[in-house]
Amino acid sequence: MNDEGTCWVVMDARGDLIAEAESHHEAVEWCRQQGLVPVADEIEDLEEFKDRTLPVAANAAARVVDEGPQGDSLLALRLSGVSPIPEQDFADPAVTDHAWEVMKDYFPDIRSDKSNPLKYRQRPSELWGAWLGSNEKLDAPAKHGGPAHMTSLSLLPYTRWLSAMRELHEGDGQLHFANAPYPAPDQKWRRRFVELTESSYRSRLRRVGPALRARYTLCARSTPACREGCLVETGSNTAGAHNFVKKLVLTTMLHLHPQEFAVMLARRVLQHEVGSRKKTTQHKPGEPMVRFNCYSDLPWEWIVPWMFEAFSAESEHPVTFYDYTKLCGRAPKATENYDLTFTFAISNLLDCWREVQQGARVAVVFAQNNLPPVGGSFLLPNPTTRDERDGLLLPVVSGTEDDARSRDPEQCLVALKWKPPRRYRGDAAAFIVRAKKMGRYYAMDAHLPSRTHVEEREED
Protein backbone atom coordinates (compact mmCIF):
# COMPACT_ATOMS: atom_id res chain seq x y z
CA MET A 1 0.00 0.00 0.00
CA ASN A 2 1.51 3.37 -1.00
CA ASP A 3 1.08 6.79 0.68
CA GLU A 4 -2.03 7.47 -1.38
CA GLY A 5 -3.76 4.38 0.05
CA THR A 6 -3.77 2.48 -3.25
CA CYS A 7 -1.85 -0.44 -4.64
CA TRP A 8 -1.39 -2.31 -7.90
CA VAL A 9 -2.34 -5.98 -8.08
CA VAL A 10 -1.47 -8.78 -10.50
CA MET A 11 -4.31 -11.24 -11.15
CA ASP A 12 -4.67 -14.20 -13.46
CA ALA A 13 -7.61 -14.79 -15.79
CA ARG A 14 -9.55 -16.54 -13.03
CA GLY A 15 -9.40 -13.44 -10.85
CA ASP A 16 -6.94 -14.97 -8.38
CA LEU A 17 -4.62 -12.45 -6.74
CA ILE A 18 -1.03 -13.56 -7.31
CA ALA A 19 0.96 -10.43 -6.34
CA GLU A 20 0.68 -6.90 -4.95
CA ALA A 21 2.85 -3.89 -5.75
CA GLU A 22 3.05 -0.24 -4.68
CA SER A 23 3.39 1.08 -8.23
CA HIS A 24 2.67 0.27 -11.86
CA HIS A 25 6.39 -0.05 -12.58
CA GLU A 26 6.88 -2.48 -9.68
CA ALA A 27 3.95 -4.63 -10.89
CA VAL A 28 5.39 -4.80 -14.42
CA GLU A 29 8.86 -5.59 -13.08
CA TRP A 30 7.46 -8.39 -10.90
CA CYS A 31 5.84 -9.91 -14.00
CA ARG A 32 9.16 -9.70 -15.83
CA GLN A 33 11.01 -11.49 -13.03
CA GLN A 34 8.40 -14.26 -12.87
CA GLY A 35 8.34 -14.73 -16.65
CA LEU A 36 4.73 -13.54 -16.93
CA VAL A 37 3.19 -11.38 -19.63
CA PRO A 38 0.85 -8.68 -18.29
CA VAL A 39 -2.21 -8.47 -20.52
CA ALA A 40 -4.71 -6.26 -18.65
CA ASP A 41 -5.80 -3.05 -20.39
CA GLU A 42 -4.40 -0.96 -17.56
CA ILE A 43 -0.85 -2.02 -18.46
CA GLU A 44 0.43 0.39 -21.10
CA ASP A 45 4.10 -0.39 -21.69
CA LEU A 46 3.73 -3.79 -23.37
CA GLU A 47 6.20 -3.13 -26.22
CA GLU A 48 9.07 -4.66 -24.30
CA PHE A 49 7.11 -7.93 -23.96
CA LYS A 50 5.86 -8.29 -27.54
CA ASP A 51 8.72 -10.30 -29.03
CA ARG A 52 9.64 -12.26 -25.91
CA THR A 53 8.99 -15.99 -25.67
CA LEU A 54 8.01 -16.65 -22.07
CA PRO A 55 6.97 -19.89 -20.40
CA VAL A 56 3.52 -18.80 -19.23
CA ALA A 57 1.30 -15.76 -19.43
CA ALA A 58 -0.37 -13.96 -16.56
CA ASN A 59 -3.62 -15.31 -17.99
CA ALA A 60 -2.43 -18.87 -17.46
CA ALA A 61 -5.96 -20.27 -17.65
CA ALA A 62 -6.12 -19.27 -21.32
CA ARG A 63 -2.89 -21.02 -22.25
CA VAL A 64 -2.71 -23.29 -25.26
CA VAL A 65 -0.09 -25.90 -26.07
CA ASP A 66 1.66 -23.75 -28.68
CA GLU A 67 2.82 -21.30 -26.00
CA GLY A 68 5.31 -23.83 -24.70
CA PRO A 69 5.29 -26.98 -22.56
CA GLN A 70 5.87 -25.27 -19.23
CA GLY A 71 2.54 -23.46 -18.89
CA ASP A 72 0.41 -26.24 -17.43
CA SER A 73 3.24 -27.39 -15.17
CA LEU A 74 3.84 -23.94 -13.74
CA LEU A 75 0.12 -23.41 -13.25
CA ALA A 76 -0.11 -26.77 -11.48
CA LEU A 77 2.71 -25.81 -9.13
CA ARG A 78 1.07 -22.50 -8.22
CA LEU A 79 -2.33 -24.04 -7.59
CA SER A 80 -0.81 -26.84 -5.50
CA GLY A 81 1.25 -24.61 -3.23
CA VAL A 82 4.23 -26.91 -3.82
CA SER A 83 7.62 -25.45 -4.77
CA PRO A 84 10.72 -27.09 -6.25
CA ILE A 85 12.63 -28.96 -3.54
CA PRO A 86 16.44 -28.57 -3.36
CA GLU A 87 18.54 -31.69 -3.86
CA GLN A 88 18.83 -33.82 -0.73
CA ASP A 89 21.62 -36.19 0.32
CA PHE A 90 19.17 -38.99 1.05
CA ALA A 91 21.91 -41.64 1.31
CA ASP A 92 23.39 -39.92 4.41
CA PRO A 93 22.09 -41.62 7.59
CA ALA A 94 22.29 -38.33 9.47
CA VAL A 95 19.96 -36.72 6.91
CA THR A 96 17.41 -39.52 7.11
CA ASP A 97 17.58 -39.53 10.91
CA HIS A 98 16.83 -35.80 10.94
CA ALA A 99 13.90 -36.24 8.56
CA TRP A 100 12.52 -39.01 10.76
CA GLU A 101 12.79 -36.88 13.89
CA VAL A 102 10.95 -34.03 12.20
CA MET A 103 8.07 -36.12 10.89
CA LYS A 104 7.50 -39.15 13.10
CA ASP A 105 5.12 -37.47 15.56
CA TYR A 106 2.70 -36.50 12.78
CA PHE A 107 1.69 -40.13 12.35
CA PRO A 108 -0.85 -41.89 14.60
CA ASP A 109 0.16 -44.50 17.17
CA ILE A 110 -2.52 -47.00 16.18
CA ARG A 111 -4.19 -48.07 12.98
CA SER A 112 -7.79 -46.89 12.60
CA ASP A 113 -10.13 -48.44 15.17
CA LYS A 114 -7.93 -51.50 15.59
CA SER A 115 -5.25 -52.01 18.19
CA ASN A 116 -2.38 -52.70 15.79
CA PRO A 117 0.56 -50.53 16.90
CA LEU A 118 2.34 -48.67 14.11
CA LYS A 119 6.11 -48.73 13.80
CA TYR A 120 6.61 -45.37 12.09
CA ARG A 121 7.94 -43.84 15.29
CA GLN A 122 10.43 -46.61 16.04
CA ARG A 123 13.05 -46.20 13.30
CA PRO A 124 13.60 -44.20 10.06
CA SER A 125 13.30 -47.24 7.79
CA GLU A 126 9.79 -47.92 9.07
CA LEU A 127 8.79 -44.35 8.31
CA TRP A 128 10.09 -44.19 4.75
CA GLY A 129 8.43 -47.54 4.17
CA ALA A 130 5.09 -45.73 4.47
CA TRP A 131 5.78 -43.42 1.54
CA LEU A 132 4.91 -45.80 -1.30
CA GLY A 133 2.23 -48.49 -1.53
CA SER A 134 0.41 -50.71 -3.98
CA ASN A 135 -3.01 -51.87 -5.07
CA GLU A 136 -4.50 -54.73 -7.06
CA LYS A 137 -3.56 -53.30 -10.43
CA LEU A 138 -0.02 -52.36 -9.40
CA ASP A 139 0.51 -55.86 -8.01
CA ALA A 140 -0.61 -57.49 -11.28
CA PRO A 141 2.29 -59.00 -13.26
CA ALA A 142 3.27 -57.16 -16.42
CA LYS A 143 1.99 -58.94 -19.53
CA HIS A 144 4.94 -58.01 -21.72
CA GLY A 145 8.56 -56.97 -21.30
CA GLY A 146 9.43 -59.27 -18.41
CA PRO A 147 8.74 -58.95 -14.67
CA ALA A 148 8.03 -55.46 -13.31
CA HIS A 149 7.49 -54.36 -9.73
CA MET A 150 5.25 -51.29 -9.43
CA THR A 151 4.50 -49.03 -6.50
CA SER A 152 2.92 -45.61 -6.08
CA LEU A 153 2.65 -42.48 -3.94
CA SER A 154 -0.87 -41.65 -2.69
CA LEU A 155 -1.67 -38.06 -1.73
CA LEU A 156 -4.96 -36.29 -1.08
CA PRO A 157 -6.06 -34.68 -4.35
CA TYR A 158 -7.93 -31.52 -5.40
CA THR A 159 -8.94 -29.47 -2.34
CA ARG A 160 -9.33 -32.46 -0.01
CA TRP A 161 -6.14 -31.83 1.95
CA LEU A 162 -7.12 -28.27 2.77
CA SER A 163 -10.68 -29.26 3.65
CA ALA A 164 -9.40 -31.97 6.01
CA MET A 165 -7.09 -29.46 7.69
CA ARG A 166 -10.02 -27.08 8.10
CA GLU A 167 -12.09 -29.84 9.70
CA LEU A 168 -9.38 -30.35 12.30
CA HIS A 169 -8.41 -26.72 12.88
CA GLU A 170 -11.52 -24.66 12.25
CA GLY A 171 -14.45 -27.09 12.34
CA ASP A 172 -15.66 -29.41 15.04
CA GLY A 173 -12.23 -31.02 15.39
CA GLN A 174 -13.48 -34.20 13.77
CA LEU A 175 -11.83 -35.66 10.69
CA HIS A 176 -14.23 -37.13 8.16
CA PHE A 177 -13.49 -39.60 5.39
CA ALA A 178 -15.98 -41.18 3.00
CA ASN A 179 -18.76 -39.33 4.84
CA ALA A 180 -17.83 -40.99 8.14
CA PRO A 181 -16.03 -39.57 11.20
CA TYR A 182 -12.60 -40.85 12.09
CA PRO A 183 -12.90 -43.53 14.83
CA ALA A 184 -12.45 -42.49 18.43
CA PRO A 185 -9.25 -44.36 19.43
CA ASP A 186 -7.08 -41.78 17.67
CA GLN A 187 -8.32 -38.75 19.61
CA LYS A 188 -4.81 -38.41 21.02
CA TRP A 189 -3.33 -38.30 17.53
CA ARG A 190 -5.83 -35.65 16.42
CA ARG A 191 -4.84 -33.33 19.24
CA ARG A 192 -1.15 -33.88 18.60
CA PHE A 193 -1.53 -33.37 14.85
CA VAL A 194 -3.40 -30.08 15.30
CA GLU A 195 -0.75 -28.80 17.70
CA LEU A 196 2.07 -29.72 15.31
CA THR A 197 0.45 -28.13 12.25
CA GLU A 198 -1.26 -25.07 13.79
CA SER A 199 1.42 -22.47 13.08
CA SER A 200 2.31 -23.73 9.60
CA TYR A 201 -1.31 -24.16 8.63
CA ARG A 202 -2.26 -20.58 9.58
CA SER A 203 0.83 -19.21 7.87
CA ARG A 204 0.04 -21.08 4.66
CA LEU A 205 -3.55 -19.82 4.63
CA ARG A 206 -2.33 -16.23 4.90
CA ARG A 207 0.24 -16.80 2.16
CA VAL A 208 -2.08 -18.29 -0.45
CA GLY A 209 -4.86 -15.74 0.09
CA PRO A 210 -8.63 -16.34 0.01
CA ALA A 211 -8.98 -16.34 -3.82
CA LEU A 212 -6.33 -18.98 -4.43
CA ARG A 213 -7.45 -20.94 -1.37
CA ALA A 214 -10.75 -21.74 -3.08
CA ARG A 215 -8.81 -23.36 -5.93
CA TYR A 216 -6.13 -25.07 -3.85
CA THR A 217 -5.60 -28.32 -5.71
CA LEU A 218 -3.09 -31.04 -6.55
CA CYS A 219 -4.96 -31.70 -9.81
CA ALA A 220 -4.83 -28.46 -11.81
CA ARG A 221 -6.75 -29.80 -14.83
CA SER A 222 -9.29 -31.89 -12.96
CA THR A 223 -12.92 -31.63 -14.06
CA PRO A 224 -15.97 -31.20 -11.80
CA ALA A 225 -16.93 -34.82 -12.50
CA CYS A 226 -13.66 -36.30 -11.26
CA ARG A 227 -13.58 -33.97 -8.26
CA GLU A 228 -17.10 -34.95 -7.23
CA GLY A 229 -16.38 -38.65 -7.44
CA CYS A 230 -12.67 -38.88 -6.74
CA LEU A 231 -11.54 -42.44 -6.06
CA VAL A 232 -9.51 -41.38 -3.02
CA GLU A 233 -12.52 -42.02 -0.76
CA THR A 234 -14.07 -44.95 -2.60
CA GLY A 235 -13.35 -48.64 -3.10
CA SER A 236 -10.58 -50.14 -0.99
CA ASN A 237 -9.75 -46.68 0.37
CA THR A 238 -12.86 -46.94 2.56
CA ALA A 239 -11.63 -50.16 4.21
CA GLY A 240 -10.25 -48.19 7.15
CA ALA A 241 -9.73 -44.60 8.20
CA HIS A 242 -6.00 -45.18 8.49
CA ASN A 243 -5.71 -45.19 4.68
CA PHE A 244 -7.11 -41.66 4.62
CA VAL A 245 -5.06 -40.46 7.59
CA LYS A 246 -1.86 -41.74 6.01
CA LYS A 247 -2.59 -39.76 2.82
CA LEU A 248 -3.39 -36.70 4.93
CA VAL A 249 -0.09 -36.92 6.79
CA LEU A 250 1.96 -37.51 3.63
CA THR A 251 0.34 -34.52 1.92
CA THR A 252 0.98 -32.43 5.02
CA MET A 253 4.64 -33.40 4.92
CA LEU A 254 4.91 -32.34 1.28
CA HIS A 255 3.43 -28.93 2.10
CA LEU A 256 4.98 -28.19 5.47
CA HIS A 257 8.25 -30.19 5.44
CA PRO A 258 9.10 -30.63 1.74
CA GLN A 259 12.82 -31.35 2.16
CA GLU A 260 12.24 -34.06 4.74
CA PHE A 261 9.43 -35.43 2.57
CA ALA A 262 11.81 -35.68 -0.39
CA VAL A 263 14.43 -37.48 1.72
CA MET A 264 11.98 -40.18 2.76
CA LEU A 265 10.54 -40.47 -0.74
CA ALA A 266 13.99 -40.95 -2.29
CA ARG A 267 14.98 -43.50 0.37
CA ARG A 268 11.79 -45.45 -0.32
CA VAL A 269 12.45 -45.39 -4.07
CA LEU A 270 15.94 -46.71 -3.40
CA GLN A 271 14.54 -49.45 -1.18
CA HIS A 272 12.04 -50.38 -3.89
CA GLU A 273 14.77 -50.55 -6.53
CA VAL A 274 17.03 -52.78 -4.43
CA GLY A 275 14.14 -55.07 -3.50
CA SER A 276 12.94 -55.34 -7.10
CA ARG A 277 16.33 -56.54 -8.32
CA LYS A 278 16.55 -59.33 -5.74
CA LYS A 279 15.08 -62.78 -6.12
CA THR A 280 12.84 -63.74 -3.21
CA THR A 281 10.33 -66.45 -2.44
CA GLN A 282 7.57 -64.00 -3.41
CA HIS A 283 8.85 -62.74 -6.75
CA LYS A 284 11.51 -62.93 -9.44
CA PRO A 285 13.90 -60.03 -10.12
CA GLY A 286 12.21 -57.38 -12.23
CA GLU A 287 12.20 -53.79 -13.40
CA PRO A 288 11.37 -51.30 -10.60
CA MET A 289 8.60 -48.87 -11.57
CA VAL A 290 7.36 -45.96 -9.47
CA ARG A 291 4.20 -43.91 -9.99
CA PHE A 292 4.25 -40.58 -8.12
CA ASN A 293 0.67 -39.48 -8.92
CA CYS A 294 -1.80 -42.12 -7.80
CA TYR A 295 -4.55 -39.60 -6.93
CA SER A 296 -2.78 -36.35 -7.80
CA ASP A 297 -1.37 -34.70 -10.93
CA LEU A 298 1.80 -32.87 -9.94
CA PRO A 299 4.73 -32.08 -12.29
CA TRP A 300 7.36 -33.94 -10.30
CA GLU A 301 10.01 -33.23 -12.94
CA TRP A 302 9.86 -29.62 -11.67
CA ILE A 303 9.55 -30.48 -7.97
CA VAL A 304 12.37 -33.06 -7.62
CA PRO A 305 14.36 -33.04 -10.90
CA TRP A 306 17.42 -34.33 -9.07
CA MET A 307 15.58 -37.51 -8.06
CA PHE A 308 15.10 -38.56 -11.67
CA GLU A 309 18.81 -38.02 -12.25
CA ALA A 310 19.71 -40.02 -9.13
CA PHE A 311 17.75 -43.01 -10.48
CA SER A 312 18.50 -42.57 -14.19
CA ALA A 313 19.35 -45.44 -16.51
CA GLU A 314 23.05 -44.64 -16.12
CA SER A 315 22.94 -44.64 -12.31
CA GLU A 316 23.73 -47.50 -9.94
CA HIS A 317 20.03 -47.84 -9.12
CA PRO A 318 17.96 -47.25 -12.30
CA VAL A 319 14.21 -46.78 -11.84
CA THR A 320 11.43 -46.21 -14.36
CA PHE A 321 9.02 -43.50 -13.24
CA TYR A 322 5.61 -43.19 -14.88
CA ASP A 323 2.31 -41.39 -14.45
CA TYR A 324 -1.00 -40.46 -16.04
CA THR A 325 -1.58 -36.72 -16.52
CA LYS A 326 -4.01 -34.11 -17.82
CA LEU A 327 -1.34 -31.40 -17.81
CA CYS A 328 -0.50 -30.38 -21.36
CA GLY A 329 3.05 -30.28 -22.67
CA ARG A 330 4.52 -33.05 -20.46
CA ALA A 331 3.82 -36.31 -22.32
CA PRO A 332 5.18 -38.61 -23.60
CA LYS A 333 8.33 -38.08 -21.50
CA ALA A 334 8.91 -35.40 -18.91
CA THR A 335 12.48 -36.67 -18.46
CA GLU A 336 14.38 -39.63 -19.87
CA ASN A 337 13.08 -42.00 -17.18
CA TYR A 338 9.71 -40.34 -16.46
CA ASP A 339 7.09 -41.74 -18.83
CA LEU A 340 3.68 -40.06 -19.08
CA THR A 341 0.32 -41.13 -20.51
CA PHE A 342 -2.18 -38.36 -21.27
CA THR A 343 -5.66 -38.94 -19.82
CA PHE A 344 -8.76 -38.35 -21.92
CA ALA A 345 -11.99 -36.77 -20.71
CA ILE A 346 -14.91 -35.80 -22.90
CA SER A 347 -14.12 -32.14 -22.21
CA ASN A 348 -10.40 -32.18 -23.14
CA LEU A 349 -10.58 -33.62 -26.65
CA LEU A 350 -8.55 -30.77 -28.16
CA ASP A 351 -5.88 -31.25 -25.51
CA CYS A 352 -5.70 -34.97 -26.39
CA TRP A 353 -5.55 -34.23 -30.10
CA ARG A 354 -2.56 -31.93 -29.67
CA GLU A 355 -0.79 -34.22 -27.22
CA VAL A 356 -1.08 -37.27 -29.49
CA GLN A 357 0.31 -35.26 -32.38
CA GLN A 358 3.33 -34.59 -30.16
CA GLY A 359 3.85 -38.33 -29.66
CA ALA A 360 1.84 -38.98 -26.49
CA ARG A 361 -0.27 -42.05 -25.85
CA VAL A 362 -3.74 -41.44 -24.48
CA ALA A 363 -5.67 -43.38 -21.81
CA VAL A 364 -9.43 -43.66 -22.34
CA VAL A 365 -11.95 -45.14 -19.89
CA PHE A 366 -14.60 -47.29 -21.60
CA ALA A 367 -17.87 -48.67 -20.33
CA GLN A 368 -17.76 -52.25 -19.06
CA ASN A 369 -17.99 -54.93 -21.76
CA ASN A 370 -17.58 -52.26 -24.42
CA LEU A 371 -13.82 -51.96 -24.86
CA PRO A 372 -12.31 -51.91 -28.35
CA PRO A 373 -10.27 -55.09 -28.97
CA VAL A 374 -6.60 -55.05 -28.14
CA GLY A 375 -4.59 -54.93 -31.35
CA GLY A 376 -7.37 -53.13 -33.21
CA SER A 377 -7.58 -49.48 -34.20
CA PHE A 378 -9.51 -46.67 -32.57
CA LEU A 379 -10.30 -43.29 -34.12
CA LEU A 380 -9.50 -40.27 -31.98
CA PRO A 381 -11.91 -37.72 -33.49
CA ASN A 382 -10.68 -34.46 -34.95
CA PRO A 383 -11.98 -31.77 -32.56
CA THR A 384 -12.15 -29.17 -35.30
CA THR A 385 -14.57 -31.16 -37.48
CA ARG A 386 -16.19 -33.52 -34.95
CA ASP A 387 -16.77 -35.93 -37.81
CA GLU A 388 -16.94 -39.54 -36.62
CA ARG A 389 -14.91 -40.56 -39.71
CA ASP A 390 -12.23 -37.87 -39.39
CA GLY A 391 -9.38 -38.21 -36.92
CA LEU A 392 -6.28 -40.15 -35.95
CA LEU A 393 -6.28 -43.96 -36.00
CA LEU A 394 -4.49 -45.24 -32.91
CA PRO A 395 -3.51 -48.85 -32.12
CA VAL A 396 -5.31 -50.18 -29.03
CA VAL A 397 -3.39 -51.61 -26.05
CA SER A 398 -4.85 -52.95 -22.81
CA GLY A 399 -4.69 -50.82 -19.70
CA THR A 400 -6.66 -53.24 -17.54
CA GLU A 401 -4.23 -56.13 -17.22
CA ASP A 402 -1.35 -54.23 -15.61
CA ASP A 403 -0.08 -50.70 -15.05
CA ALA A 404 3.24 -50.92 -16.92
CA ARG A 405 2.44 -47.98 -19.19
CA SER A 406 6.08 -47.16 -19.98
CA ARG A 407 6.23 -50.37 -22.03
CA ASP A 408 3.38 -49.30 -24.30
CA PRO A 409 4.22 -47.69 -27.65
CA GLU A 410 3.86 -43.96 -28.18
CA GLN A 411 0.83 -42.63 -30.04
CA CYS A 412 -1.45 -45.47 -28.98
CA LEU A 413 -4.75 -45.69 -27.13
CA VAL A 414 -4.69 -47.32 -23.69
CA ALA A 415 -8.12 -48.89 -23.12
CA LEU A 416 -9.21 -48.81 -19.48
CA LYS A 417 -12.33 -50.49 -18.13
CA TRP A 418 -14.64 -48.54 -15.82
CA LYS A 419 -15.16 -50.44 -12.58
CA PRO A 420 -17.60 -48.51 -10.38
CA PRO A 421 -16.02 -48.40 -6.92
CA ARG A 422 -17.98 -48.55 -3.71
CA ARG A 423 -19.51 -45.27 -2.52
CA TYR A 424 -18.82 -43.55 -5.83
CA ARG A 425 -20.63 -40.19 -5.97
CA GLY A 426 -19.46 -38.68 -9.26
CA ASP A 427 -20.88 -38.45 -12.77
CA ALA A 428 -18.89 -41.08 -14.60
CA ALA A 429 -20.65 -40.21 -17.87
CA ALA A 430 -18.38 -37.16 -18.10
CA PHE A 431 -15.37 -39.31 -18.97
CA ILE A 432 -16.64 -42.80 -19.90
CA VAL A 433 -16.64 -43.60 -23.62
CA ARG A 434 -18.64 -46.20 -25.50
CA ALA A 435 -16.96 -47.77 -28.51
CA LYS A 436 -18.80 -48.50 -31.73
CA LYS A 437 -17.53 -50.51 -34.68
CA MET A 438 -16.94 -48.55 -37.88
CA GLY A 439 -15.84 -51.19 -40.38
CA ARG A 440 -12.15 -51.90 -39.77
CA TYR A 441 -11.83 -49.62 -36.75
CA TYR A 442 -13.71 -48.43 -33.68
CA ALA A 443 -14.85 -44.91 -32.82
CA MET A 444 -16.52 -43.00 -30.01
CA ASP A 445 -20.21 -43.62 -29.57
CA ALA A 446 -20.70 -40.52 -27.44
CA HIS A 447 -21.97 -37.00 -27.79
CA LEU A 448 -19.03 -34.62 -28.14
CA PRO A 449 -19.48 -31.23 -26.46
CA SER A 450 -20.03 -28.19 -28.61
CA ARG A 451 -16.93 -26.63 -27.08
CA THR A 452 -13.86 -28.41 -25.78
CA HIS A 453 -12.09 -27.68 -22.51
CA VAL A 454 -9.27 -25.78 -24.25
CA GLU A 455 -11.71 -23.67 -26.28
CA GLU A 456 -13.50 -22.71 -23.09
CA ARG A 457 -10.17 -21.66 -21.55
CA GLU A 458 -9.30 -19.59 -24.61
CA GLU A 459 -12.56 -17.68 -24.28
CA ASP A 460 -12.21 -16.99 -20.55
HUTASUL-V998065 format. One record per run of one state. SS is the DSSP state (2 for helix, 1 for strand, 0 for the rest). FROM is the first residue (numbers start at 0). LEN is the number of residues. Records with the same first field share a line. If there is no record, write none. Layout:
BEGIN
SS->FROM-LEN / FROM-LEN
END
This chain:
BEGIN
0->0-7 / 11-5 / 21-2 / 34-12 / 49-10 / 62-2 / 67-2 / 80-12 / 106-3 / 110-6 / 117-6 / 128-4 / 133-2 / 139-8 / 152-7 / 169-6 / 177-2 / 181-2 / 213-5 / 219-4 / 228-2 / 233-1 / 238-2 / 256-1 / 277-9 / 291-5 / 297-2 / 303-1 / 310-9 / 325-7 / 335-2 / 343-2 / 357-4 / 366-10 / 381-9 / 398-6 / 407-4 / 417-10 / 430-1 / 433-1 / 438-2 / 444-8 / 459-1
1->7-4 / 16-5 / 109-1 / 116-1 / 132-1 / 147-5 / 175-2 / 179-2 / 218-1 / 286-5 / 296-1 / 319-6 / 332-3 / 337-6 / 361-5 / 376-5 / 390-8 / 411-6 / 431-2 / 434-4 / 440-4
2->23-11 / 46-3 / 59-3 / 64-3 / 69-11 / 92-14 / 123-5 / 135-4 / 159-10 / 183-30 / 223-5 / 230-3 / 234-4 / 240-16 / 257-20 / 299-4 / 304-6 / 345-12 / 404-3 / 427-3 / 452-7
END
